[in-house]
């Protein structure tokens, strides 16, 4: 028996997969630099794919037998708990024997990088087949279900639960389907893959009990089987598509969409997808129901390509079966002389680009989903948009330092350096006015004058969708690729799909409101890794010693389950950031302000940093940026702190020493060894401000520019830092020298959003405008 891993599926948790080539179905791709020559006794000849658990290779045994070898990722191999579980699961998987499973033939759980091997079969992944040819007829779906049910029976009889049955883990061969990767995904439980709350499995196929943290047994595999049958019959999953959090939410809370599933299968699939695992049919019952499938001529079905697969899929499977396997690369020595090499990590492709440059993937114009400051916009009615070019310096720099030997930033230019000329050419005006717009996935999302959330197309300004829930009055920003809104009165937080404008989850304030208190309002809402993190204030009953208390909470977006709460009698900062499973924020107590880090999954405080300075008052954290192994905190005393994210110890501080009370503004920008930040008034956004450049490694000041009003930084473009101000201007500052040029966008606050060389802004005429930024000259 041979088994194959399809190109779109490797039995992985879905971090990455190989892509389909343009020349039809292929089972493998060439090796890359850094791939191993050997794994154990197996010579590696090609790549089959990669995923969250490891990389899968096509290999040749010493006897010339084709084999699929999976090598575990290095970060998992470093986890002793994973190694123990991996060894147990491999031992269990070896006991599985059935005609529709891919048997494990060899493994070494104790290798530097653990691996396991299965026999290779030229088969097409179910996901590839359905994506290429669409839904299947009922006869083929029944045959598929019959084989998968027998495979689950063999797996469960070996006391193994698959837990990750999905289209990429089902391979289609002429003599029936094959289930791969059984019993392996469970080894990732309680390891680094799940340390930050990540789920091992695929959205739409994970059963609801797994999503809410309950025990998962054989009925969980029955749920996945039901979802697979619906997918094969219709071409789409029974809980729709879109962001994972939305799919998972529907799995837990909504009924499956089985409208297009054939009548003869709909009732069986519905029973498999029951929310209560006790109501799902057992695997023997499914074998009895599905095993009665018939071929086209009415005879009892048998698994040959012509009898069970749709014709186009059968042709793909036949073509793949005739494809010659790659041969091991020629070497200077005989095979017997070749040592078994230690498998190293695959090479990492690093692409460098200036911050703010467009990217092909999902993106947001604001780092970390940071919401814009909520400041009233006063724009003169009827004012016209002036796209004028102003060259030269904006205002004299407060200072300009020169780089010393070995410093970590480029040398500063002279005070008379001249900036590039800055021009904004209008692409379109929209009839709609959006407040605090953010750019994400080709859409501009923001609040309209009618109090609703709207999206327009970033390319032409045409309306895309309107979210009609009038209770969602506050736009909290974009997090995890979703537009996040909250209700001003009831505190309900909702995640909105930016493509469709449809709600994908909803979390009520009661989920995180402490007992004996009443929800008042949010100071910050951030969504990361499927959890909603909030800083909120809660009113205490009359007669209490204090009128209110603060709390930071984490709530699971799919289930609405409160994960943890950090309560305090003191003020929590509005600044809040979640990066790599750690929450960063600030607590202002009576004597000083503390920067803190909490574990995002448990709420355990990892460290607490005292921000004490020579300033006469405690201060508050107003901006946070995590970048390249350092956390940068800015406060409302004009002080910027660089802190070690592992220990919470100080690396350096920079005191801007500005006139008046100034605070660091979100966002801070860090690029090419320099921290760029804006300072503005604590009491009014219409005070004068400034922009500063500080060496990231030492905190040494490089240059500063005074601004007429509060600045908002947008990132770098062609060597210039872009920022806008409440005075209605857009500025381009030479990132090395601080030389500045400006152009006017609006008669008032432009409320600008910038991504790459595109700027979107309120023109002061009640309309949203889109423009292209041009930097010319020297």
Buried (B, 14 or more C-beta within 10 A) or exposed (E): BBBBBBBBBBBBBBEEBBEBEEEEBBBBBEBEEEBBBBBBBBBBBBBBBBBBBBBBBBBBBEEEBBBBBBBBBBEBBEBEBBBBBBBBBBEBBBBBEBEBBBBBBBBBBEBEBBBBBBBBBBBBBBBBBBEBBEBBBBBBBBBBBBBBBBBBBBBBEBEBBBBBBBBBBBBBBBBBBBBBBBBBBBBBBBBBBBBBBBBBBBBBBBBBBBBBEEEBBBBBBBBBBBBBBBBBBBBBBBBBEBBBBBBBBBBBBEEBBBEEBBEEBBEBBBBBBBBEBEEBBBBEBBBEBBBEBEBEEEEEBEBEBEBBBBEEBBBBBBBBBEEEEBEBEEEEEEEEEEEEEEBEEBEEEEEEEBBBBEEEEEBBBBBBBBBBBEBEBEBEEEBEBBBEBBBEBBEEBBBBBEBEEEBEBBEBBEBEBBBBBBBBEEBBBBEBBBBBBBBBBBBBBBBBEEEBBBBBBBEEBEEBBEBEBEEBBBBBBBBBBBBBBBBEEEBBBBBBBBBEBEBBBBBBBEBBBBEEBEBBBBBBBBBBBBBBBBBBBBBBEEEEEEEEBBBBBBBBBBBBBBBBBBEEEEBBBBBBBBBEBBBBBBBBEEEBBBBBBBBBBBBEBBBEBEBEBEBEEBBBBBBBBBBEEBBBBBBBBBBBBBBBBEEBEBBBBBBBEBEEBBBBBBBBBBBBBBBBBBBBBBEEBBBBBBBBBBBBBBBBBBBBBBBBBBBBBBBBBBBBBBBBBBBBBBBBBBBBBBBBBBBBBBBBBBBBBBBBBBBBBBBBBBBBBBBEBBBEEE
